[in-house]
Amino acid sequence: MDQVKLQAFVEELSLNVFSKPFRHKATFNKRLKTTGGRYFLKTHNLDFNPLVLEVLGMDIFEGVVKHELCHYHLHLEGKGHRHQDADFKALLKEVAGLRFTPALKERKVFEQLWKYQCSGCGQLYYRKRRINTERYVCSNCRGRLELLGKDTLHNKS
């Protein structure tokens, strides 16, 4: 989808779903990394992340467009247009827009952590950063900690 088709898609979606015209500019912005779209309060323009369409598909992208159009129409009407406002939440639910954009990148499955063991009770400790074993002791028995090296663990998420 190019800029012209995006503009037409947003205008059509606004008329069909909200029964109100979209009279401003909708563009793709490749610099967006962590968000699906953006509404500008001063210019009333909309920016969209093209990766949402490419990676997640048209259904998710339509939900993102509905989300941004909720900000747009509520702001122009002088109603609560922020995420925490009741007007925004109600309209978003009514039009079946997305509250959050799903993750575009896969999360890291493994993590490298420093592994320590207490010489007294055998308690294991995992830390992202190395610690000074001369300064820190076991929280169970106050025994000395020994560095065992790096260990790879699965992330919970």
KEKE-3310 file (N, C-alpha, C; in steps of 0.2 Angstrom, whole numbers, plus 5000, padded with zeros to 4 digits):
npx = (5004:5003:5006:4995:4985:4984:4979:4966:4961:4960:4951:4940:4937:4935:4923:4914:4915:4915:4906:4909:4919:4937:4948:4961:4979:4985:4999:5013:5026:5042:5050:5044:5045:5041:5028:5011:5004:5001:4994:4993:4991:4991:4992:4982:4985:4989:5000:5007:5014:5023:5027:5018:5007:5014:5020:5010:4998:4982:4970:4975:4981:4970:4963:4973:4972:4958:4960:4968:4960:4950:4956:4958:4944:4938:4946:4944:4930:4931:4930:4936:4951:4962:4971:4967:4954:4937:4928:4936:4939:4926:4922:4932:4930:4917:4919:4927:4941:4959:4967:4981:4995:5001:5016:5030:5042:5051:5053:5068:5073:5083:5094:5109:5116:5125:5131:5131:5136:5133:5145:5142:5128:5124:5115:5109:5112:5107:5113:5112:5122:5140:5145:5153:5162:5168:5162:5148:5137:5129:5111:5104:5113:5124:5135:5151:5151:5153:5159:5152:5152:5146:5128:5115:5099:5081:5070:5055:5045)
npy = (4994:5011:5029:5036:5026:5023:5035:5035:5024:5027:5038:5032:5022:5030:5036:5025:5018:5028:5037:5050:5062:5061:5074:5077:5073:5057:5047:5035:5031:5027:5028:5025:5014:5007:5009:5008:5018:5036:5051:5068:5082:5096:5097:5088:5077:5060:5047:5031:5015:5007:4993:4987:4984:4976:4965:4961:4961:4965:4965:4968:4980:4988:4989:4997:5009:5012:5015:5026:5035:5036:5044:5056:5060:5062:5072:5082:5085:5090:5081:5069:5063:5056:5041:5036:5042:5041:5043:5040:5026:5021:5024:5017:5004:5003:5004:4993:4994:4993:4992:4990:4989:4973:4965:4968:4963:4948:4942:4941:4925:4919:4923:4929:4927:4931:4918:4914:4905:4901:4897:4892:4887:4883:4890:4897:4911:4923:4935:4950:4959:4958:4955:4962:4950:4951:4960:4957:4945:4929:4929:4920:4913:4921:4917:4916:4921:4913:4915:4906:4908:4912:4909:4903:4907:4904:4916:4922:4928)
npz = (5000:4996:4999:4993:4992:5006:5011:5005:5011:5024:5024:5019:5029:5040:5036:5034:5047:5057:5053:5049:5041:5036:5036:5035:5034:5030:5033:5030:5041:5042:5052:5064:5077:5089:5090:5083:5077:5076:5082:5078:5088:5085:5071:5066:5059:5054:5057:5052:5056:5044:5045:5053:5044:5035:5043:5052:5046:5037:5045:5058:5056:5052:5064:5071:5063:5066:5080:5080:5073:5082:5092:5084:5080:5092:5098:5089:5092:5104:5115:5127:5122:5126:5131:5144:5145:5148:5137:5126:5128:5127:5114:5107:5110:5105:5091:5088:5089:5091:5107:5110:5100:5093:5097:5086:5084:5088:5105:5115:5118:5126:5140:5145:5161:5176:5187:5204:5219:5235:5247:5259:5261:5249:5241:5225:5215:5203:5192:5182:5181:5186:5203:5217:5226:5238:5245:5245:5253:5256:5257:5265:5274:5276:5271:5261:5243:5228:5212:5198:5185:5168:5164:5154:5153:5151:5146:5154:5147)
capx = (5000:5007:5003:4988:4980:4983:4974:4960:4959:4958:4945:4934:4936:4932:4916:4910:4914:4913:4901:4912:4925:4943:4950:4968:4983:4988:5005:5017:5032:5046:5054:5041:5047:5038:5020:5008:5002:5002:4990:4996:4986:4991:4990:4977:4988:4990:5006:5006:5020:5021:5028:5011:5004:5018:5021:5004:4992:4977:4966:4978:4982:4964:4962:4977:4969:4953:4962:4970:4954:4946:4959:4956:4937:4936:4949:4940:4924:4932:4929:4942:4954:4968:4970:4964:4948:4931:4925:4940:4938:4920:4922:4937:4926:4911:4921:4932:4948:4965:4970:4988:4998:5005:5024:5032:5048:5051:5057:5074:5071:5088:5097:5115:5117:5131:5129:5135:5134:5135:5149:5140:5122:5123:5110:5111:5110:5108:5113:5114:5129:5144:5145:5159:5161:5171:5157:5141:5137:5123:5106:5102:5117:5129:5142:5154:5148:5158:5157:5153:5153:5139:5124:5110:5092:5075:5065:5048:5040)
capy = (5000:5017:5034:5038:5021:5024:5041:5033:5019:5030:5042:5027:5019:5035:5037:5019:5016:5034:5041:5057:5063:5062:5079:5078:5069:5051:5045:5030:5034:5021:5029:5023:5007:5004:5011:5007:5024:5042:5057:5074:5086:5102:5097:5083:5072:5053:5043:5024:5011:5002:4987:4984:4981:4970:4959:4958:4960:4970:4966:4972:4987:4991:4990:5003:5015:5014:5018:5033:5039:5038:5050:5061:5062:5064:5078:5088:5086:5092:5076:5065:5059:5052:5034:5035:5045:5036:5044:5036:5019:5019:5024:5012:4997:5003:5003:4987:4996:4990:4996:4990:4985:4968:4966:4967:4959:4942:4944:4937:4919:4917:4928:4928:4929:4928:4913:4914:4900:4902:4892:4889:4884:4881:4894:4900:4918:4925:4943:4953:4962:4955:4959:4961:4944:4953:4965:4954:4939:4926:4932:4915:4911:4926:4914:4919:4919:4911:4916:4900:4909:4914:4904:4905:4905:4906:4922:4920:4931)
capz = (5000:4995:5002:4991:4995:5013:5012:5003:5015:5031:5023:5018:5035:5044:5034:5035:5054:5062:5049:5049:5036:5038:5031:5035:5030:5033:5030:5033:5044:5043:5058:5070:5079:5095:5090:5077:5074:5080:5080:5080:5090:5082:5063:5065:5054:5057:5055:5053:5055:5038:5047:5056:5039:5032:5047:5056:5041:5036:5051:5064:5053:5052:5071:5073:5060:5070:5086:5079:5071:5089:5094:5079:5080:5099:5099:5085:5095:5111:5120:5130:5117:5128:5132:5150:5146:5147:5130:5121:5129:5125:5107:5104:5111:5100:5084:5089:5087:5095:5112:5109:5094:5095:5096:5079:5085:5093:5111:5116:5122:5131:5143:5149:5168:5180:5192:5210:5223:5242:5249:5265:5261:5242:5237:5219:5213:5196:5191:5175:5182:5190:5209:5221:5231:5244:5248:5246:5256:5255:5261:5270:5280:5276:5268:5255:5237:5223:5205:5194:5177:5165:5163:5149:5155:5147:5148:5156:5143)
cpx = (5004:5003:4996:4983:4979:4978:4967:4957:4956:4952:4939:4932:4933:4925:4912:4909:4912:4907:4903:4918:4931:4946:4957:4972:4985:4994:5009:5023:5036:5050:5051:5043:5043:5030:5017:5006:5003:4997:4993:4991:4986:4989:4984:4979:4989:4996:5005:5013:5019:5023:5022:5008:5008:5019:5015:4998:4987:4972:4968:4979:4976:4962:4966:4974:4963:4955:4964:4965:4950:4949:4957:4949:4935:4940:4946:4933:4925:4931:4936:4945:4960:4966:4966:4957:4942:4928:4929:4939:4932:4919:4926:4933:4920:4913:4926:4939:4953:4967:4977:4990:5002:5012:5026:5038:5048:5055:5063:5072:5076:5091:5103:5116:5123:5128:5134:5132:5137:5139:5147:5134:5120:5118:5113:5108:5112:5108:5115:5121:5133:5144:5152:5158:5164:5167:5151:5142:5130:5117:5103:5106:5123:5136:5144:5151:5154:5155:5158:5153:5146:5135:5118:5104:5087:5072:5058:5043:5041)
cpy = (5006:5023:5036:5033:5021:5029:5039:5028:5022:5034:5037:5024:5024:5036:5031:5017:5022:5038:5049:5057:5064:5067:5081:5073:5063:5048:5039:5033:5028:5022:5026:5015:5004:5006:5009:5013:5030:5047:5063:5079:5093:5102:5092:5078:5065:5050:5036:5021:5006:4995:4983:4980:4975:4964:4956:4957:4965:4971:4970:4979:4991:4993:4996:5009:5017:5017:5025:5038:5041:5044:5057:5064:5065:5071:5084:5089:5089:5088:5073:5061:5055:5045:5032:5038:5040:5037:5040:5029:5017:5018:5018:5005:4997:5001:4997:4989:4993:4994:4996:4987:4979:4969:4964:4963:4953:4944:4939:4931:4917:4923:4926:4931:4927:4924:4913:4908:4902:4896:4888:4884:4881:4885:4897:4907:4919:4932:4945:4956:4958:4959:4957:4956:4946:4957:4962:4947:4936:4929:4927:4914:4916:4923:4918:4917:4918:4912:4909:4902:4912:4908:4907:4902:4907:4912:4919:4923:4928)
cpz = (5000:4999:5000:4993:5002:5015:5011:5008:5022:5030:5022:5025:5040:5042:5036:5043:5058:5059:5049:5044:5039:5033:5032:5032:5034:5029:5033:5035:5046:5050:5065:5071:5084:5095:5083:5073:5078:5077:5082:5082:5087:5074:5062:5060:5058:5053:5057:5052:5049:5040:5050:5050:5036:5036:5050:5052:5042:5042:5056:5062:5054:5059:5073:5070:5064:5077:5085:5076:5077:5092:5090:5080:5087:5100:5095:5088:5102:5117:5123:5125:5119:5130:5138:5150:5144:5140:5125:5122:5126:5117:5104:5105:5106:5093:5083:5086:5092:5100:5112:5103:5096:5094:5089:5079:5090:5099:5112:5121:5127:5134:5146:5156:5171:5185:5198:5214:5230:5244:5255:5264:5253:5238:5231:5218:5206:5195:5184:5175:5187:5197:5212:5227:5237:5248:5250:5249:5254:5260:5266:5276:5280:5275:5262:5248:5232:5216:5201:5187:5175:5164:5158:5152:5150:5150:5150:5151:5136)
residu = (MET:ASP:GLN:VAL:LYS:LEU:GLN:ALA:PHE:VAL:GLU:GLU:LEU:SER:LEU:ASN:VAL:PHE:SER:LYS:PRO:PHE:ARG:HIS:LYS:ALA:THR:PHE:ASN:LYS:ARG:LEU:LYS:THR:THR:GLY:GLY:ARG:TYR:PHE:LEU:LYS:THR:HIS:ASN:LEU:ASP:PHE:ASN:PRO:LEU:VAL:LEU:GLU:VAL:LEU:GLY:MET:ASP:ILE:PHE:GLU:GLY:VAL:VAL:LYS:HIS:GLU:LEU:CYS:HIS:TYR:HIS:LEU:HIS:LEU:GLU:GLY:LYS:GLY:HIS:ARG:HIS:GLN:ASP:ALA:ASP:PHE:LYS:ALA:LEU:LEU:LYS:GLU:VAL:ALA:GLY:LEU:ARG:PHE:THR:PRO:ALA:LEU:LYS:GLU:ARG:LYS:VAL:PHE:GLU:GLN:LEU:TRP:LYS:TYR:GLN:CYS:SER:GLY:CYS:GLY:GLN:LEU:TYR:TYR:ARG:LYS:ARG:ARG:ILE:ASN:THR:GLU:ARG:TYR:VAL:CYS:SER:ASN:CYS:ARG:GLY:ARG:LEU:GLU:LEU:LEU:GLY:LYS:ASP:THR:LEU:HIS:ASN:LYS:SER)
# end
